[in-house]
Amino acid sequence: MGADISMYRPEFLSRRFMPRISALGFRDLNEYLAFAGRNDNERRAARRRLLVPTTEFFRNRDVFEAFFGILKKPPFSERKKLTILSAPCSTGEEAASLAISCFQNSIDARIVALDRSLPSLRLAASGKYSKKALSKLDKNEIKRYFKEDGPHRTLEDGILKNVFPLCCDLGSELPLKTVDAVFMRNFFIYLTDDAQKAVIGKVKKVLADCGLLVLGKVERLRMDPAEWKTVDLESRIYMFRRGGR
């Protein structure tokens, strides 16, 4: 499948794979994966089971409000252009929400949207969403930031041009040199403790000094206080201090 499943928590793997394993009559995950390795269709299906496509526009709006309140202050307000990473981005609703918020707050930024799923990234690149996907937005937001596109709505070009989808397995090195902020929400809950540490290590390599990391509200990571300053505990926003200053 091109994935290291050892990074996922056993309970997550069980939840995602056991119904299929039972349906096919296999005894355990190893037996099922051996079968999937010989069957192209099953391998693609197994790969999809590792992905969690849950996403929505402006999930936890209070987090967006807290985050952009921070960006309006130094050192971020002193930077000409920001780079904000959304990962994993799925079909791009979070990345689009960040781009819209940047426009609303007059912040010049590019939003890099990372995911391992090419079909999801194609949707993110198109900026095309169903009415159901837009149900959490109010009518004024839909009218202002989306244009009619048959049964769908498409993100306005002026917003979409600032979203850059990029294929990446988050178990690998992040394909960026420096970013000012990382939205990585509700991803670590699926990973083992060792995998969490490894991914945080990769984030630290690309996050600028005083850069921000935004986690999901339900996530509880062991953040080294010498490196991470809690900026907003309720919104799970942390500031990285390179060199442990």
C-alpha positions as CSV (number, residue, x, y, z in Angstrom):
1,M,0.0,0.0,0.0
2,G,3.0,2.3,0.2
3,A,2.3,3.0,3.8
4,D,4.0,2.1,7.1
5,I,1.0,0.9,9.2
6,S,3.1,0.5,12.3
7,M,2.7,4.2,12.9
8,Y,-1.0,3.8,13.5
9,R,-2.6,2.9,16.8
10,P,-3.7,-0.8,16.9
11,E,-7.3,0.2,17.8
12,F,-7.4,2.5,14.8
13,L,-6.3,-0.4,12.5
14,S,-8.8,-2.7,14.1
15,R,-11.6,-0.3,13.6
16,R,-10.7,0.3,9.9
17,F,-9.8,-3.2,8.9
18,M,-11.5,-5.8,11.0
19,P,-15.0,-5.6,9.4
20,R,-13.4,-6.3,6.0
21,I,-11.1,-9.0,7.4
22,S,-14.1,-10.8,8.9
23,A,-16.2,-10.4,5.8
24,L,-13.5,-12.1,3.7
25,G,-12.9,-14.8,6.2
26,F,-9.3,-14.0,7.1
27,R,-7.9,-14.7,10.5
28,D,-5.9,-11.5,11.1
29,L,-4.5,-8.3,9.6
30,N,-1.3,-10.0,8.3
31,E,-3.3,-12.6,6.4
32,Y,-5.5,-9.9,4.9
33,L,-2.6,-7.7,3.9
34,A,-0.9,-10.6,2.2
35,F,-4.1,-11.0,0.1
36,A,-4.3,-7.3,-0.6
37,G,-0.7,-7.4,-1.8
38,R,-1.7,-9.8,-4.6
39,N,-4.9,-8.1,-5.5
40,D,-4.8,-4.6,-7.1
41,N,-8.4,-3.8,-6.3
42,E,-8.2,-4.9,-2.7
43,R,-4.9,-3.0,-2.3
44,R,-6.5,0.2,-3.4
45,A,-9.4,-0.4,-1.1
46,A,-7.1,-1.1,1.8
47,R,-5.2,2.1,1.1
48,R,-8.4,4.1,1.3
49,R,-9.2,2.5,4.7
50,L,-6.1,4.1,6.1
51,L,-7.4,7.6,5.1
52,V,-9.8,9.5,7.3
53,P,-11.5,12.0,5.0
54,T,-13.4,13.8,7.7
55,T,-13.2,17.6,7.0
56,E,-15.4,20.6,6.9
57,F,-15.3,24.4,6.4
58,F,-14.3,26.4,9.5
59,R,-14.3,23.4,11.9
60,N,-14.2,25.0,15.4
61,R,-14.5,28.6,14.3
62,D,-13.2,29.8,17.7
63,V,-9.9,28.2,16.8
64,F,-9.7,30.2,13.5
65,E,-10.6,33.4,15.5
66,A,-7.8,32.7,18.0
67,F,-5.3,31.8,15.4
68,F,-5.9,34.9,13.2
69,G,-5.9,37.1,16.3
70,I,-2.3,35.9,16.9
71,L,-1.3,36.5,13.3
72,K,-2.3,40.1,13.5
73,K,0.4,40.7,16.2
74,P,4.2,40.6,15.9
75,P,6.2,38.8,14.8
76,F,3.7,37.6,12.2
77,S,2.3,41.1,11.4
78,E,5.9,42.2,10.5
79,R,6.3,39.4,7.8
80,K,5.5,40.3,4.2
81,K,4.0,36.9,3.3
82,L,3.2,33.9,5.4
83,T,3.2,30.2,4.6
84,I,0.5,28.2,6.4
85,L,0.5,24.4,6.2
86,S,-2.7,22.4,6.3
87,A,-2.0,18.6,6.8
88,P,-3.6,16.2,6.2
89,C,-5.9,18.4,4.1
90,S,-8.2,15.7,2.6
91,T,-10.4,17.5,0.1
92,G,-9.3,21.0,1.1
93,E,-12.0,22.5,3.2
94,E,-9.6,23.5,6.0
95,A,-7.1,24.9,3.5
96,A,-9.9,26.9,1.8
97,S,-11.1,28.1,5.2
98,L,-7.6,29.4,5.9
99,A,-7.4,31.1,2.6
100,I,-10.8,32.8,3.1
101,S,-9.8,33.9,6.6
102,C,-6.5,35.4,5.3
103,F,-8.6,37.4,2.8
104,Q,-10.9,38.6,5.5
105,N,-8.0,39.6,7.7
106,S,-6.0,41.2,4.9
107,I,-3.1,38.8,5.5
108,D,-1.0,37.9,2.5
109,A,-0.4,34.1,2.8
110,R,-0.1,31.0,0.7
111,I,-1.8,27.9,2.1
112,V,0.0,24.6,1.3
113,A,-2.4,21.7,1.5
114,L,-0.7,18.3,2.1
115,D,-2.3,14.9,1.7
116,R,-1.4,11.4,0.5
117,S,-4.6,11.0,-1.5
118,L,-4.4,12.2,-5.1
119,P,-8.2,12.1,-5.6
120,S,-8.7,14.3,-2.5
121,L,-6.0,16.7,-3.7
122,R,-7.6,17.0,-7.1
123,L,-10.8,18.1,-5.4
124,A,-8.9,20.6,-3.3
125,A,-7.2,22.0,-6.4
126,S,-10.5,22.4,-8.2
127,G,-12.1,24.3,-5.3
128,K,-15.4,22.7,-6.2
129,Y,-17.8,21.7,-3.4
130,S,-21.3,20.4,-3.0
131,K,-24.1,22.2,-1.2
132,K,-23.8,19.7,1.6
133,A,-20.1,20.6,2.0
134,L,-21.0,24.3,2.3
135,S,-23.8,23.7,4.8
136,K,-21.7,25.1,7.8
137,L,-21.2,28.4,6.0
138,D,-23.7,31.2,6.1
139,K,-25.4,32.6,3.0
140,N,-23.2,35.7,2.9
141,E,-20.0,33.7,3.0
142,I,-21.2,31.4,0.2
143,K,-22.3,34.3,-2.0
144,R,-19.0,36.2,-1.4
145,Y,-16.4,33.5,-1.7
146,F,-18.0,30.9,-4.1
147,K,-19.4,31.1,-7.6
148,E,-22.2,29.0,-9.2
149,D,-21.0,25.9,-10.9
150,G,-24.0,23.8,-11.9
151,P,-25.1,21.8,-8.8
152,H,-21.9,22.8,-7.1
153,R,-20.1,25.9,-5.9
154,T,-16.5,26.8,-6.8
155,L,-14.2,28.8,-4.7
156,E,-13.6,32.3,-6.2
157,D,-10.3,32.5,-8.2
158,G,-8.9,35.2,-5.9
159,I,-9.1,32.8,-3.0
160,L,-8.3,29.5,-4.8
161,K,-5.0,30.9,-6.2
162,N,-3.6,31.0,-2.7
163,V,-4.2,27.3,-2.1
164,F,-1.4,24.9,-3.2
165,P,-2.2,21.2,-2.9
166,L,0.8,18.9,-2.7
167,C,1.0,15.1,-2.4
168,C,2.9,14.0,0.7
169,D,2.9,11.0,3.1
170,L,3.2,12.6,6.5
171,G,5.3,9.7,7.6
172,S,8.0,11.1,5.3
173,E,9.9,14.4,5.5
174,L,7.7,17.5,4.8
175,P,8.5,18.9,1.3
176,L,9.0,22.5,2.4
177,K,11.8,24.6,3.7
178,T,10.1,27.0,6.1
179,V,6.5,27.6,7.2
180,D,5.1,30.1,9.6
181,A,2.3,27.9,10.9
182,V,1.1,24.3,10.8
183,F,-2.6,23.2,11.1
184,M,-2.3,19.5,11.9
185,R,-5.6,18.8,13.6
186,N,-7.1,15.5,14.6
187,F,-4.3,13.5,13.0
188,F,-2.2,12.6,16.0
189,I,-5.1,10.8,17.6
190,Y,-4.6,7.9,15.1
191,L,-0.8,7.6,15.7
192,T,1.3,5.7,18.2
193,D,3.3,7.7,20.7
194,D,6.5,7.0,18.8
195,A,4.9,8.0,15.5
196,Q,3.6,11.2,17.1
197,K,7.2,12.1,18.2
198,A,8.5,11.4,14.7
199,V,5.9,13.6,13.0
200,I,6.5,16.4,15.5
201,G,10.2,16.1,14.7
202,K,9.5,16.6,11.0
203,V,7.3,19.6,11.8
204,K,10.1,21.2,13.9
205,K,12.4,20.9,10.9
206,V,10.3,23.2,8.8
207,L,8.6,25.4,11.3
208,A,10.1,28.9,11.6
209,D,11.3,30.2,15.0
210,C,8.1,31.4,16.9
211,G,6.0,29.5,14.3
212,L,2.6,28.2,15.3
213,L,1.4,24.6,15.6
214,V,-2.4,24.1,15.8
215,L,-3.7,20.7,17.0
216,G,-7.2,19.3,17.3
217,K,-9.1,20.2,20.5
218,V,-9.2,16.5,21.6
219,E,-5.5,15.9,21.2
220,R,-3.2,15.7,24.2
221,L,0.4,15.6,23.1
222,R,3.4,15.7,25.4
223,M,4.9,19.1,24.3
224,D,8.4,19.8,25.5
225,P,8.0,23.1,27.5
226,A,11.6,24.1,26.6
227,E,10.6,24.1,22.9
228,W,6.9,24.8,22.9
229,K,5.1,27.7,24.5
230,T,1.3,27.3,25.0
231,V,-0.3,30.3,23.3
232,D,-4.0,29.2,23.6
233,L,-4.6,26.0,25.5
234,E,-8.3,25.8,24.7
235,S,-7.6,26.1,20.9
236,R,-4.5,23.9,21.2
237,I,-2.2,26.6,19.7
238,Y,1.5,26.3,20.5
239,M,4.5,28.4,19.5
240,F,7.8,26.8,18.6
241,R,11.0,28.3,20.1
242,R,13.9,27.0,18.1
243,G,16.8,26.2,20.3
244,G,14.6,26.0,23.4
245,R,14.7,29.7,24.1
